[in-house]
Amino acid sequence: MKAPTISSFQKQIFLLLSFFYILFSPSVVGQVPQGIPKGNGPIDFSSTTNIVIYIVLPIIVVAGFIFWRMANKKKREEEDKGL
């Protein structure tokens, strides 16, 4: 006896339903913390901590990434010239 075949459409529907079940299942919704205040307003830049976290640290990370890429590019060019 031959097993029934599953069409591509049925596989897509199954994957879509599985995704929505996982996304909206009670166990996932149960993970949302209750009673914790959520900051939905604008960032207050009068605090030094907020300035450091939201302005200074991202600038340092981006500058570090740019310098790292330049160093890797320079090293790769030197290796290509050496070969």
C-alpha positions in Angstrom: 0.0 0.0 0.0 1.3 3.4 -1.0 1.5 6.3 1.5 -0.5 9.4 0.6 1.5 12.2 -0.9 1.4 15.7 0.6 1.2 18.6 -1.8 3.4 21.7 -1.6 0.3 23.8 -0.7 -0.4 21.5 2.3 3.2 21.8 3.5 3.0 25.6 3.2 -0.3 25.7 5.2 1.2 23.4 7.8 4.3 25.6 8.2 2.2 28.8 8.4 -0.1 27.4 11.0 2.8 26.0 13.0 4.5 29.4 12.9 1.4 31.2 14.2 0.8 28.6 16.9 4.3 29.0 18.2 4.1 32.7 17.9 0.8 33.1 19.7 0.8 30.1 22.0 -0.1 30.6 25.7 3.4 29.6 26.8 4.9 32.5 24.7 2.4 35.0 25.9 3.0 33.7 29.4 6.6 34.9 29.2 5.5 38.6 29.0 6.4 40.2 32.4 3.6 41.8 34.3 3.8 44.8 36.5 7.0 46.2 35.0 6.8 49.8 33.7 7.4 50.2 30.0 9.0 53.4 28.8 7.1 54.4 25.7 8.0 58.1 25.8 10.9 59.9 24.3 14.4 59.5 25.7 15.4 62.1 28.3 18.8 63.4 27.3 19.1 65.5 30.4 20.6 62.5 32.1 24.3 61.7 31.6 23.6 58.0 31.6 21.2 58.3 28.7 23.6 60.4 26.7 26.4 57.8 27.2 24.1 54.8 26.4 22.3 56.2 23.4 24.9 58.5 21.8 28.5 57.9 23.0 28.5 54.0 23.0 27.0 53.6 19.5 29.5 56.1 18.1 32.4 54.2 19.7 31.0 50.9 18.3 30.6 52.3 14.8 34.0 54.0 14.8 35.6 50.7 16.1 33.9 48.7 13.4 35.1 51.2 10.7 38.7 51.0 12.0 38.6 47.2 12.2 37.4 47.0 8.6 40.1 49.4 7.4 42.8 47.3 9.2 41.4 44.1 7.7 41.4 45.6 4.2 44.9 46.9 4.6 46.1 43.5 5.8 44.4 41.7 2.9 46.0 44.1 0.4 49.4 43.5 1.9 48.8 39.7 1.7 47.8 40.0 -1.9 50.9 42.0 -2.8 53.1 39.5 -1.0 51.7 36.6 -3.0 
